[in-house]
Amino acid sequence: MDQRIIENATIWGNNTYFSESDRKEITALLADLPKNEVELTERFYRDLEFGTGGLRAPMGMGQNRMNKYNVRRATQALANNVLKHFGTSDNSAVISYDSRNCSKEFALEAAGVFAANGIKAHVFRALTPTPMLSFGVRYYKAKAGIMITASHNPPIYNGFKAFWNDGAQVVPPVDKEIINEYNKLTDWNQIKHMSFEEAQSKGLAFWTDEKVDNAFYDVIEKKVIQDLDMCRKSGSELSIVYTALHGSAEVPCNETAKKLGFTNFYSIPEQAKPDGNFPTVKSPNPEDPKALAMAIDYMLKNNGDIVYGTDPDGDRLGVVVNDHGKPAILNGNQIAALMLYYVFSVKSEKKTLPEKALVIKSIVTSPIQNAIVEHFGGTVMDTLTGFKWMAGLIRELEEKNSPYNFVFASEESFGYMPHNDSRDKDGVSAMALMSEVALYYKKKGMSLVDALDEIYTKFGFFYESLVSLDYEGMQGAQKIARIMEFFRQYPETHFAGEEIVGKEDYEASLSTDIRLKNNKAIALPKSNVLSFTFASGNKLFLRPSGTEPKIKFYTMVRETEGELAEKKINALKKVKIIEDMIKEFCEKA
């Protein structure tokens, strides 16, 4: 066994900064070697990295684990940067947490670090989704925010998302500054901390009240919903089945639906109670239809219209439609297309569509959005994957007094931002807008599948596929690196029968993939992403996940010739060939 691992573990086990019980967790592992060699290696082969979005890892004691000590360290790094940018007076931060095990404990630890640094901490009084944390930062005019969550990762995980004063996750150069501060904290005694109770007694920590929640709901009513009168009068006609998947969005989604008039709203009781073990699902991920199985079953048995599912921190929304008695599982691109087409159609009809209407999407999100938005005279701008980049673009445009007017943002991984008073993906607001869309089409005698076919008939059939391959731990990270390098050096002129006419390495210099800023074309920031463009116009993207131990492949196909049924068949065939080739190469890597 690597002696360095044993040394790091021994130092941790002997360090009295950590509680006795936390030290014993490590000394017990050391006492039973070589049985615990793999476990100790995973915990101590490196420090837990503060990435560009924060922390995410399995919970437990050790350098490379999510625990209260690394939460304190990350919060101190964020606090140092707040004090550096904004001075030492009148600073505050907002903190929230989801339903995961230890989330509330970690949130109060973070509040204690902020308070010890003279930064007032507003902590949500109950578990609250990420979009409400983002909104809260703006509502309180805070300098920073923290969301304790690991999104839809397995139960063993937790995480720490860092937000800046615009309510968005940190972007360059601030993210790099925080990472540098984090890396400089090599002595645990450099970290300032007090208990939450002491912080309260000193007027440095506070629980939020219902005012911030109600302000969030008001924004949905005023800025997301296009026809409030229709919702209030006819909302009860739409039969909604919802599952929170044991997460934080149960109360906000119920409250939102009720306020808007969607009173025929049934929440799956077995999945309504917050539970960090997520006992009824293998993975609390609304992208996975298996996670929505209980809700789908209830919808079909009771002839409901639509199923919604949100993930533990309430920022993603999954949708399943009752398509004439059969469940139709919509992907993230389809959900966004339905929202987008509806919003632009209604705004155009009511003449409320702003000049230079702007939609923002990630580079791996369907180009059907370009077809829809440009049809109505709007503009689409692309960013790297992640709402931090989309929110960062909004901030850039605002600071430069850009003429563009934000309307909508989304990415294919079930994330949507229908207003910019929150600067992150928002499962609660998306649920509200999707309900309005579904109601609108129901009143026309159409399902959302019918509505999608209407869009495809008008703009062509767009089909996207995601292959996501999991590779855990240190060896998994090495395999992902090998796969990326294989495709980086791919020598052939064809892939899966498609002629390659363009290849883009986003980690190197960029030449063809651009977005607009102030009417000028600029390159996207460097990132570990590759894209292949084929002679047919189809595309393939690949990238390691920034938050999970997996690599993702995105295939994008468009068919414009023939009847709609023929287009669908041809697209599916092309995607299947590409997917099979991807899996074959990854197995060999």
Backbone torsions as a table, in degrees:
resi	resn	phi	psi	omega
1	MET	NA	143.3	178.9
2	ASP	-57.2	121.3	-177.2
3	GLN	-63.1	-30.1	179.8
4	ARG	-62.2	-37.1	178.6
5	ILE	-63.3	-45.8	-179.4
6	ILE	-62.8	-41.4	179.6
7	GLU	-62.6	-45.6	-179.6
8	ASN	-62.3	-42.1	180.0
9	ALA	-67.3	-38.4	179.8
10	THR	-65.5	-42.5	177.9
11	ILE	-59.4	-44.3	179.0
12	TRP	-62.0	-45.7	-177.6
13	GLY	-64.1	-22.7	-178.9
14	ASN	-100.9	-6.2	-173.6
15	ASN	-81.7	114.9	-176.1
16	THR	-74.3	-3.8	171.9
17	TYR	-61.6	-34.5	179.9
18	PHE	-85.2	150.1	-179.5
19	SER	-65.6	160.0	-178.2
20	GLU	-60.0	-43.2	-178.5
21	SER	-66.0	-34.6	179.2
22	ASP	-72.1	-34.0	175.7
23	ARG	-67.9	-38.3	-178.0
24	LYS	-63.6	-31.1	178.2
25	GLU	-58.9	-35.6	-179.6
26	ILE	-83.6	-43.1	-178.7
27	THR	-64.2	-30.0	176.4
28	ALA	-66.3	-37.6	177.1
29	LEU	-67.4	-41.2	179.6
30	LEU	-64.8	-31.0	-175.5
31	ALA	-73.7	-13.3	-176.7
32	ASP	-126.4	62.5	174.6
33	LEU	-101.0	147.9	9.4
34	PRO	-88.8	5.8	-177.5
35	LYS	-53.2	-39.3	-174.2
36	ASN	-98.5	19.2	-175.7
37	GLU	-59.4	-48.1	-177.9
38	VAL	-63.2	-44.6	-178.2
39	GLU	-63.5	-45.1	178.8
40	LEU	-64.7	-38.0	179.1
41	THR	-62.4	-45.2	-179.7
42	GLU	-63.5	-32.8	-177.6
43	ARG	-80.9	-25.0	-169.9
44	PHE	-130.0	9.3	-179.9
45	TYR	-75.6	-13.0	176.4
46	ARG	-161.2	166.9	168.2
47	ASP	-73.2	149.3	172.4
48	LEU	-62.4	122.5	-175.1
49	GLU	-77.2	134.2	168.1
50	PHE	-88.1	101.3	-178.4
51	GLY	-81.4	-171.0	-175.8
52	THR	-69.4	-11.6	176.2
53	GLY	-115.1	-6.9	-179.0
54	GLY	128.9	-140.3	-177.3
55	LEU	-114.9	149.3	168.1
56	ARG	-161.1	126.7	-177.0
57	ALA	-169.2	166.2	170.7
58	PRO	-61.2	148.3	179.2
59	MET	-82.1	148.9	179.3
60	GLY	151.5	173.4	177.8
61	MET	-82.8	149.6	178.7
62	GLY	130.1	164.1	-177.6
63	GLN	-61.4	-39.4	-171.8
64	ASN	-104.7	38.0	-179.2
65	ARG	-133.4	154.4	177.2
66	MET	-82.1	114.7	179.6
67	ASN	-150.9	173.2	-173.8
68	LYS	-63.9	-26.5	-178.4
69	TYR	-72.5	-42.1	176.5
70	ASN	-70.6	-29.2	172.9
71	VAL	-63.9	-44.3	177.1
72	ARG	-60.1	-44.3	-179.0
73	ARG	-61.3	-45.6	-179.7
74	ALA	-65.6	-39.2	179.4
75	THR	-67.3	-38.7	177.4
76	GLN	-62.3	-40.4	177.8
77	ALA	-61.9	-42.8	178.1
78	LEU	-66.1	-43.3	178.9
79	ALA	-61.1	-42.5	178.1
80	ASN	-57.2	-39.6	-177.9
81	ASN	-74.2	-34.7	174.7
82	VAL	-60.6	-47.5	-179.2
83	LEU	-64.9	-34.2	178.6
84	LYS	-66.9	-41.6	-175.2
85	HIS	-85.2	-33.4	-169.2
86	PHE	-119.4	3.3	-179.8
87	GLY	82.1	-171.9	-170.6
88	THR	-105.3	2.0	-177.1
89	SER	-117.4	148.0	173.2
90	ASP	56.3	45.9	175.9
91	ASN	-105.7	145.3	175.2
92	SER	-145.3	162.2	177.3
93	ALA	-139.8	157.9	179.2
94	VAL	-120.2	139.3	-176.5
95	ILE	-131.6	136.6	171.7
96	SER	-137.9	177.7	-173.9
97	TYR	-158.0	154.9	179.3
98	ASP	-101.6	-160.2	-172.4
99	SER	-87.9	2.5	-175.7
100	ARG	-66.1	154.8	175.5
101	ASN	-58.0	134.2	178.0
102	CYS	75.7	-0.8	-176.2
103	SER	-60.9	-46.2	-179.5
104	LYS	-65.6	-41.5	177.8
105	GLU	-57.7	-45.9	-180.0
106	PHE	-64.5	-37.8	179.4
107	ALA	-62.5	-42.1	179.9
108	LEU	-71.1	-32.0	173.6
109	GLU	-62.3	-43.8	179.1
110	ALA	-63.1	-41.4	178.4
111	ALA	-60.3	-39.0	179.5
112	GLY	-64.9	-33.0	177.0
113	VAL	-72.6	-45.6	177.2
114	PHE	-56.9	-47.6	-177.6
115	ALA	-60.9	-42.3	-179.9
116	ALA	-65.2	-19.1	176.5
117	ASN	-97.7	9.5	177.7
118	GLY	79.4	15.9	179.9
119	ILE	-105.3	118.8	-178.5
120	LYS	-66.8	139.5	-176.5
121	ALA	-116.0	120.0	172.1
122	HIS	-97.7	114.9	-177.9
123	VAL	-109.2	127.8	178.4
124	PHE	-58.5	135.5	-172.1
125	ARG	-70.4	-15.6	176.5
126	ALA	-144.7	162.5	178.8
127	LEU	-55.0	138.6	-168.3
128	THR	-145.4	140.7	-178.0
129	PRO	-65.3	158.6	178.6
130	THR	-53.5	-45.9	-178.6
131	PRO	-60.2	-29.5	178.4
132	MET	-76.6	-29.7	172.5
133	LEU	-64.1	-47.3	178.3
134	SER	-58.2	-46.2	177.4
135	PHE	-61.0	-40.8	-178.2
136	GLY	-61.9	-38.0	177.3
137	VAL	-58.9	-43.6	179.5
138	ARG	-72.0	-39.1	-178.7
139	TYR	-61.4	-44.8	-178.4
140	TYR	-87.2	0.2	-176.4
141	LYS	53.0	43.5	-178.0
142	ALA	-80.4	164.2	179.9
143	LYS	-90.3	-18.8	-176.9
144	ALA	-160.5	169.5	177.1
145	GLY	-150.4	158.0	176.4
146	ILE	-135.2	132.9	171.1
147	MET	-116.2	121.0	176.6
148	ILE	-89.4	108.8	-177.9
149	THR	-167.8	155.8	168.0
150	ALA	-122.6	28.3	177.2
151	SER	53.2	-122.2	-175.5
152	HIS	-106.3	21.1	176.3
153	ASN	-63.5	165.6	177.7
154	PRO	-58.3	162.6	-173.1
155	PRO	-57.5	-27.9	-177.6
156	ILE	-68.3	-16.8	-175.0
157	TYR	-89.5	153.8	162.4
158	ASN	-147.9	172.7	-175.3
159	GLY	-159.3	-179.7	-171.9
160	PHE	-144.3	111.7	176.5
161	LYS	-103.0	132.2	-178.1
162	ALA	-102.6	132.2	-178.7
163	PHE	-120.3	151.4	-179.7
164	TRP	-106.8	-173.9	-167.8
165	ASN	-71.0	-9.0	174.6
166	ASP	-91.6	2.9	-179.3
167	GLY	84.6	5.1	-180.0
168	ALA	-103.9	157.0	173.4
169	GLN	-64.3	150.1	-171.1
170	VAL	-65.6	141.5	178.3
171	VAL	-127.7	170.4	177.8
172	PRO	-58.8	145.1	0.1
173	PRO	-87.2	-5.0	-173.3
174	VAL	-62.5	-40.5	-177.8
175	ASP	-60.8	-41.8	179.7
176	LYS	-66.8	-35.8	178.2
177	GLU	-63.9	-41.6	179.4
178	ILE	-67.3	-41.3	177.4
179	ILE	-59.3	-43.2	178.7
180	ASN	-62.6	-41.7	177.8
181	GLU	-62.8	-42.4	179.8
182	TYR	-60.6	-45.1	-177.8
183	ASN	-68.6	-25.8	179.3
184	LYS	-77.1	-16.8	-178.1
185	LEU	-83.1	77.9	-176.4
186	THR	-95.9	-11.2	177.8
187	ASP	-114.8	120.9	-177.1
188	TRP	-59.9	-25.7	-179.6
189	ASN	-73.8	-7.0	174.2
190	GLN	-74.9	-13.9	-174.0
191	ILE	-90.0	123.3	177.9
192	LYS	-84.9	141.8	-177.5
193	HIS	-160.0	144.7	169.0
194	MET	-141.0	163.1	179.4
195	SER	-69.4	157.8	178.4
196	PHE	-62.9	-37.0	-179.9
197	GLU	-64.1	-41.9	177.1
198	GLU	-64.6	-41.4	179.1
199	ALA	-61.5	-39.6	177.2
200	GLN	-63.5	-44.8	-177.5
201	SER	-64.2	-25.6	-180.0
202	LYS	-94.7	6.1	179.4
203	GLY	71.4	30.1	-177.6
204	LEU	-116.0	-2.6	178.1
205	ALA	-142.4	140.5	-174.1
206	PHE	-142.9	147.2	167.4
207	TRP	-86.9	142.0	176.4
208	THR	-73.2	165.0	174.4
209	ASP	-117.6	-174.2	-173.7
210	GLU	-72.0	-10.1	-177.4
211	LYS	-62.6	-42.1	-179.4
212	VAL	-67.9	-36.9	177.4
213	ASP	-63.0	-47.6	-178.1
214	ASN	-64.6	-34.4	177.5
215	ALA	-65.2	-37.1	176.7
216	PHE	-64.3	-45.4	178.9
217	TYR	-62.7	-36.3	178.9
218	ASP	-62.8	-38.0	178.9
219	VAL	-62.7	-42.2	179.1
220	ILE	-59.9	-44.9	-178.7
221	GLU	-63.6	-40.2	-172.6
222	LYS	-90.2	-28.8	-171.8
223	LYS	-116.8	-15.2	-177.4
224	VAL	-102.7	-48.0	-177.0
225	ILE	-73.0	132.5	-177.3
226	GLN	-92.6	-31.4	-177.7
227	ASP	-136.1	81.0	-176.8
228	LEU	-64.0	-34.6	-179.4
229	ASP	-62.2	-43.6	178.0
230	MET	-61.7	-43.4	-178.6
231	CYS	-63.9	-45.8	-177.9
232	ARG	-65.8	-39.4	-177.3
233	LYS	-77.5	-37.9	-169.3
234	SER	-121.8	2.8	-174.8
235	GLY	-56.9	-31.8	-178.4
236	SER	-69.2	-13.0	178.5
237	GLU	-73.1	-20.0	-178.9
238	LEU	-92.7	120.6	-179.8
239	SER	-91.6	110.9	-175.0
240	ILE	-107.1	133.7	172.3
241	VAL	-116.9	127.9	-172.7
242	TYR	-128.1	143.8	169.9
243	THR	-132.1	130.2	176.6
244	ALA	-85.0	-6.1	-178.4
245	LEU	51.6	40.8	177.3
246	HIS	68.2	18.5	-173.7
247	GLY	-101.7	-157.3	-169.0
248	SER	-94.7	-4.5	-171.8
249	ALA	-97.5	4.3	-178.1
250	GLU	-56.0	-54.1	-177.4
251	VAL	-68.5	-49.6	-179.9
252	PRO	-59.4	-39.2	-179.6
253	CYS	-69.4	-40.5	175.7
254	ASN	-62.4	-46.1	-179.3
255	GLU	-62.6	-44.0	-179.1
256	THR	-62.2	-47.7	-179.8
257	ALA	-59.0	-44.7	-178.2
258	LYS	-63.6	-44.1	-178.5
259	LYS	-64.2	-30.7	-176.5
260	LEU	-89.0	-9.2	179.5
261	GLY	103.8	2.9	178.2
262	PHE	-88.4	74.7	-172.3
263	THR	-85.4	-15.3	177.6
264	ASN	-86.7	69.0	-168.2
265	PHE	-125.5	112.6	-178.5
266	TYR	-112.6	125.4	178.8
267	SER	-103.6	129.7	-179.0
268	ILE	-62.3	111.8	-171.5
269	PRO	-63.3	-34.9	-178.4
270	GLU	-65.9	-19.5	-177.3
271	GLN	-116.0	7.6	-177.2
272	ALA	-82.2	-32.8	-177.0
273	LYS	-76.0	129.1	177.3
274	PRO	-58.5	133.1	-179.0
275	ASP	-157.6	113.8	-177.3
276	GLY	-68.2	-9.1	176.4
277	ASN	-91.1	-9.1	178.2
278	PHE	45.2	60.4	-166.5
279	PRO	-68.0	-19.9	-175.8
280	THR	-98.2	-0.1	-178.5
281	VAL	-136.3	153.6	174.1
282	LYS	-73.1	-39.5	178.2
283	SER	-142.6	130.2	-178.2
284	PRO	-82.0	55.1	-172.9
285	ASN	-117.6	112.1	-178.4
286	PRO	-67.5	-8.9	172.3
287	GLU	-72.0	-20.3	-177.9
288	ASP	-96.5	113.7	-178.7
289	PRO	-56.1	-28.0	-180.0
290	LYS	-62.9	-31.9	179.4
291	ALA	-67.6	-23.6	-177.5
292	LEU	-99.3	9.5	-172.0
293	ALA	-58.1	-43.2	-178.2
294	MET	-64.2	-40.2	179.9
295	ALA	-69.6	-40.3	179.2
296	ILE	-63.0	-43.4	179.6
297	ASP	-60.6	-43.2	179.3
298	TYR	-65.2	-42.0	179.9
299	MET	-58.9	-46.4	-177.0
300	LEU	-68.2	-41.2	-179.5
301	LYS	-67.1	-28.9	-175.4
302	ASN	-112.2	13.4	178.0
303	ASN	53.9	42.4	174.7
304	GLY	-72.7	168.8	-177.1
305	ASP	-94.4	-37.5	-169.6
306	ILE	-155.3	147.3	176.1
307	VAL	-114.5	137.2	171.7
308	TYR	-121.4	144.5	171.3
309	GLY	-138.0	137.2	176.2
310	THR	-117.6	155.0	-179.2
311	ASP	-85.7	177.1	-172.7
312	PRO	-54.8	-35.4	179.3
313	ASP	-100.6	11.9	168.7
314	GLY	65.2	23.9	179.6
315	ASP	-102.5	-12.8	177.8
316	ARG	-111.2	150.9	179.0
317	LEU	-131.6	123.9	171.4
318	GLY	-101.3	147.7	-176.1
319	VAL	-134.5	132.1	172.8
320	VAL	-128.2	133.5	-174.5
321	VAL	-110.3	142.8	171.0
322	ASN	-81.9	100.4	-177.7
323	ASP	-98.2	84.2	178.5
324	HIS	55.5	45.5	175.3
325	GLY	94.8	-3.5	178.8
326	LYS	-121.6	142.1	179.6
327	PRO	-76.6	126.1	175.7
328	ALA	-109.5	112.4	-177.5
329	ILE	-89.3	115.4	-178.3
330	LEU	-87.8	142.2	173.7
331	ASN	-90.7	173.0	-175.0
332	GLY	-61.5	-35.9	178.8
333	ASN	-67.3	-38.5	179.7
334	GLN	-68.7	-41.4	178.9
335	ILE	-60.7	-46.1	179.9
336	ALA	-64.0	-40.4	-179.5
337	ALA	-62.3	-41.4	178.8
338	LEU	-63.6	-46.5	178.1
339	MET	-60.4	-48.1	-174.4
340	LEU	-63.8	-46.4	-179.4
341	TYR	-63.4	-40.7	178.9
342	TYR	-64.8	-49.2	-177.5
343	VAL	-60.4	-47.3	-178.6
344	PHE	-68.7	-35.9	178.2
345	SER	-64.1	-48.2	-178.0
346	VAL	-66.7	-45.2	179.9
347	LYS	-62.9	-38.7	179.1
348	SER	-65.4	-43.2	-180.0
349	GLU	-65.7	-38.9	-179.1
350	LYS	-84.9	-2.6	-177.6
351	LYS	59.5	38.5	176.2
352	THR	-111.8	4.3	177.6
353	LEU	-70.0	122.4	-176.1
354	PRO	-70.2	157.8	171.6
355	GLU	-62.8	145.5	-178.8
356	LYS	50.3	49.6	177.9
357	ALA	-61.4	131.1	-172.6
358	LEU	-116.4	132.4	170.8
359	VAL	-121.0	137.9	-179.1
360	ILE	-119.5	135.9	177.5
361	LYS	-143.3	166.3	176.4
362	SER	-82.3	160.6	-178.7
363	ILE	-63.1	-22.7	-178.6
364	VAL	-98.6	12.7	177.3
365	THR	-95.7	149.4	-170.2
366	SER	-55.5	135.8	174.6
367	PRO	-72.1	0.4	173.1
368	ILE	-59.7	-26.7	178.2
369	GLN	-64.8	-38.4	176.7
370	ASN	-60.4	-44.0	-178.5
371	ALA	-62.6	-43.2	-178.6
372	ILE	-67.6	-52.0	-173.4
373	VAL	-66.1	-43.2	-179.5
374	GLU	-67.7	-28.2	174.5
375	HIS	-59.1	-35.9	-179.2
376	PHE	-94.0	6.7	177.0
377	GLY	86.5	11.9	179.7
378	GLY	-91.7	-177.6	-177.9
379	THR	-124.8	140.0	174.0
380	VAL	-112.7	131.2	174.2
381	MET	-117.8	139.3	-178.9
382	ASP	-101.1	146.8	171.8
383	THR	-132.0	174.3	169.4
384	LEU	-63.5	165.7	-179.7
385	THR	-65.6	134.3	179.0
386	GLY	120.7	133.7	-177.8
387	PHE	-70.3	-16.3	175.1
388	LYS	-60.4	-36.5	-179.5
389	TRP	-74.3	-36.7	178.3
390	MET	-66.7	-46.2	177.4
391	ALA	-64.6	-35.3	176.9
392	GLY	-62.9	-39.0	176.9
393	LEU	-65.4	-41.2	177.5
394	ILE	-58.6	-44.4	-179.8
395	ARG	-62.8	-43.6	177.9
396	GLU	-56.9	-47.3	-177.2
397	LEU	-65.0	-38.5	178.1
398	GLU	-65.2	-43.9	-177.8
399	GLU	-66.0	-28.7	179.7
400	LYS	-93.4	8.4	-178.1
401	ASN	52.2	45.4	-179.6
402	SER	-64.6	147.9	178.4
403	PRO	-76.0	-7.9	-177.6
404	TYR	-73.5	143.6	-179.8
405	ASN	-117.6	116.8	-175.7
406	PHE	-64.6	137.0	175.3
407	VAL	-122.0	-42.2	-169.8
408	PHE	-163.3	149.4	173.3
409	ALA	-142.3	150.0	179.6
410	SER	-162.2	164.0	167.9
411	GLU	-140.1	158.0	-170.3
412	GLU	-63.1	-21.0	-176.1
413	SER	-84.8	45.0	171.4
414	PHE	65.2	32.9	178.1
415	GLY	-116.4	132.1	-176.5
416	TYR	-141.2	143.4	178.8
417	MET	-130.6	91.9	-175.5
418	PRO	-83.9	0.8	172.8
419	HIS	-155.0	162.3	-176.5
420	ASN	-111.8	20.9	170.2
421	ASP	-76.6	-21.2	162.8
422	SER	-107.8	141.5	-177.1
423	ARG	-112.0	45.9	175.4
424	ASP	-156.8	169.4	178.9
425	LYS	-63.2	149.9	-164.3
426	ASP	-140.5	98.7	-179.7
427	GLY	-69.6	-27.0	-178.2
428	VAL	-73.7	-51.5	178.8
429	SER	-64.2	-37.0	179.2
430	ALA	-64.3	-38.8	176.6
431	MET	-60.7	-41.3	179.7
432	ALA	-64.4	-47.5	-179.0
433	LEU	-65.5	-41.2	-179.3
434	MET	-64.2	-33.9	177.2
435	SER	-64.9	-40.8	177.3
436	GLU	-63.4	-42.6	179.3
437	VAL	-62.0	-47.0	-179.0
438	ALA	-62.9	-40.2	177.9
439	LEU	-63.2	-44.1	-179.9
440	TYR	-56.4	-48.3	-178.3
441	TYR	-73.4	-32.2	176.9
442	LYS	-62.4	-40.3	179.0
443	LYS	-65.2	-20.7	175.8
444	LYS	-92.9	3.0	-179.5
445	GLY	77.7	25.0	-176.6
446	MET	-122.6	144.7	169.4
447	SER	-86.3	171.4	177.7
448	LEU	-70.0	-23.3	173.6
449	VAL	-68.0	-41.2	174.8
450	ASP	-60.4	-41.1	-179.3
451	ALA	-64.6	-40.7	177.4
452	LEU	-62.4	-43.4	178.5
453	ASP	-61.0	-35.2	176.5
454	GLU	-62.6	-41.2	178.5
455	ILE	-66.7	-44.5	-179.5
456	TYR	-64.2	-37.4	179.0
457	THR	-64.1	-34.6	-176.8
458	LYS	-80.1	-37.7	-170.5
459	PHE	-116.1	-3.2	-174.4
460	GLY	99.4	157.6	-178.4
461	PHE	-88.5	117.1	177.5
462	PHE	-105.9	131.0	179.6
463	TYR	-134.3	133.2	-178.4
464	GLU	-126.5	144.6	-179.7
465	SER	-129.7	143.8	175.9
466	LEU	-122.5	123.1	170.0
467	VAL	-107.6	118.5	-177.5
468	SER	-120.7	117.8	-174.8
469	LEU	-114.6	125.7	-176.4
470	ASP	-91.0	134.0	175.2
471	TYR	-140.6	103.5	-171.6
472	GLU	-82.6	155.1	168.6
473	GLY	69.8	-167.4	-176.4
474	MET	-63.3	-44.0	179.7
475	GLN	-66.7	-35.4	177.3
476	GLY	-63.7	-42.2	178.4
477	ALA	-61.6	-38.3	178.5
478	GLN	-67.0	-38.7	178.7
479	LYS	-66.0	-42.2	177.4
480	ILE	-59.0	-41.1	178.4
481	ALA	-63.1	-39.6	178.4
482	ARG	-65.5	-40.3	179.4
483	ILE	-63.5	-45.5	179.3
484	MET	-61.0	-41.5	-179.4
485	GLU	-67.2	-37.1	177.9
486	PHE	-59.2	-47.9	-178.5
487	PHE	-72.7	-28.7	176.8
488	ARG	-63.5	-37.5	-177.4
489	GLN	-98.1	12.3	-174.5
490	TYR	-54.8	120.5	-169.3
491	PRO	-94.1	-12.9	-170.9
492	GLU	-80.0	162.9	178.2
493	THR	-92.3	-12.0	179.7
494	HIS	-131.1	153.7	173.7
495	PHE	-138.1	122.3	-180.0
496	ALA	52.7	38.4	177.5
497	GLY	82.2	-2.4	-179.9
498	GLU	-99.6	130.6	177.6
499	GLU	-73.7	129.1	179.8
500	ILE	-85.6	121.3	178.9
501	VAL	-113.5	-8.2	178.4
502	GLY	-157.9	141.7	178.1
503	LYS	-137.4	129.9	-176.0
504	GLU	-123.6	126.2	175.7
505	ASP	-109.0	107.2	-174.8
506	TYR	-75.4	-7.2	176.3
507	GLU	-89.2	-18.5	177.5
508	ALA	-101.9	-160.1	178.7
509	SER	-70.8	146.2	-178.8
510	LEU	-104.4	149.3	-179.3
511	SER	-135.3	-37.5	-172.4
512	THR	-115.2	-22.7	-176.5
513	ASP	-95.6	108.9	-171.3
514	ILE	-133.5	164.7	168.0
515	ARG	-131.3	170.4	-178.5
516	LEU	-93.9	143.7	168.2
517	LYS	-143.5	117.6	-177.2
518	ASN	53.5	43.0	177.6
519	ASN	66.9	12.9	177.0
520	LYS	-117.5	145.1	179.3
521	ALA	-84.0	129.4	176.8
522	ILE	-132.4	156.2	179.3
523	ALA	-76.2	149.0	173.7
524	LEU	-72.3	157.5	175.6
525	PRO	-60.1	155.3	178.7
526	LYS	-66.4	142.2	179.7
527	SER	-159.0	155.3	-177.9
528	ASN	-78.9	72.3	-177.8
529	VAL	-135.7	140.7	174.1
530	LEU	-123.1	147.1	173.3
531	SER	-136.4	145.4	174.1
532	PHE	-119.8	130.4	174.5
533	THR	-109.1	132.0	-177.1
534	PHE	-102.9	160.2	-177.7
535	ALA	-58.4	-28.6	179.6
536	SER	-72.1	-11.3	-173.6
537	GLY	95.0	-9.9	177.8
538	ASN	-72.7	161.4	-175.4
539	LYS	-137.5	154.0	172.6
540	LEU	-132.2	127.1	174.8
541	PHE	-116.8	149.8	171.5
542	LEU	-144.4	145.7	179.9
543	ARG	-163.1	149.1	169.2
544	PRO	-71.8	145.3	174.6
545	SER	-65.8	143.2	177.6
546	GLY	-83.8	-10.2	-174.3
547	THR	-128.1	-10.3	-176.6
548	GLU	-135.5	157.6	-179.5
549	PRO	-80.2	69.4	-176.8
550	LYS	-152.3	161.7	173.5
551	ILE	-117.8	142.2	-174.1
552	LYS	-121.2	137.5	176.3
553	PHE	-119.8	127.3	-178.6
554	TYR	-115.5	120.9	176.8
555	THR	-108.5	132.6	-178.7
556	MET	-125.2	122.4	-177.0
557	VAL	-128.1	141.4	174.6
558	ARG	-129.4	131.7	177.2
559	GLU	-120.6	126.8	-177.4
560	THR	-118.3	-10.5	-176.0
561	GLU	-100.0	141.9	175.0
562	GLY	89.8	-179.1	176.7
563	GLU	-71.0	160.8	-175.2
564	LEU	-58.2	-42.4	179.8
565	ALA	-60.7	-39.8	179.0
566	GLU	-67.4	-40.8	178.0
567	LYS	-59.4	-43.3	-178.6
568	LYS	-63.0	-44.9	-179.5
569	ILE	-62.0	-46.0	-178.6
570	ASN	-63.8	-40.3	-179.9
571	ALA	-65.2	-43.7	-179.4
572	LEU	-62.5	-39.4	178.5
573	LYS	-62.6	-45.9	-178.7
574	LYS	-62.8	-43.9	-178.4
575	VAL	-65.1	-40.7	-179.7
576	LYS	-60.2	-42.2	179.5
577	ILE	-62.8	-43.9	-179.6
578	ILE	-65.7	-43.9	-179.8
579	GLU	-61.1	-43.2	180.0
580	ASP	-61.9	-39.0	179.1
581	MET	-67.1	-40.0	178.4
582	ILE	-59.0	-49.8	-177.2
583	LYS	-63.5	-37.4	179.2
584	GLU	-63.3	-45.3	179.9
585	PHE	-66.8	-38.8	-177.6
586	CYS	-68.3	-34.2	177.3
587	GLU	-62.8	-33.4	-177.1
588	LYS	-81.1	-21.3	-171.9
589	ALA	-66.5	NA	NA
